[in-house]
Structures are given as structure tokens and as C-alpha cells.
């Protein structure tokens, strides 16, 4: 049980670390990061949600092949959602500018 909690804390810390990158980069000029509060909230929800879903899969799915397949699918959805929000690869109304 203790190992699972360490993994969960690691996932949450990794997501927080990834959110710190644009936050720190915004302090410098001409870095290309022009995020607002809602951008941080949405990306935080995507990262934390993906981490929690992968943790749920790791705790409940027993076969390694199924774990890899489901976590890979979850990560693919994360990357496609991220790309759509950033540049609008599918042209939905949620697309970035």
C-alpha cells in the first residue's frame, strides 16, 4: 500500500513540476508562453486527471499488456486534447488561436 501511495505522490509532483515550466518561463521576455490563469487550470486538470487515471489503471488492471494498452490510450487522448487546445488540429470550437 505504501508503494502505491508513493507512486501517486510522484505522479502529482510530476504534474506540478510540468506546470511550473510555463510559470517560470513567463517571467522572461519572448519565451512564447502567454498563459492566463484558465490555461493553468485546464492544463493542471489534464495532467492531474491523466495521472490519476493511469494510477487507477495500474492499481486495478493485472495484466501488463492491458496496463500498457490502456495507459497508452489515455496518454494518446491527453496529447490529442493538448494539441487541439494549443493549435486546433481538428478545428473544433475549443481550438486555440
PyMOL commands that set and color helices and strands:
alter all, ss='L'
color gray80, all
select helices_A, chain A and resi 2-25+37-60+64-87
alter helices_A, ss='H'
color red, helices_A
deselect
rebuild
show_as cartoon
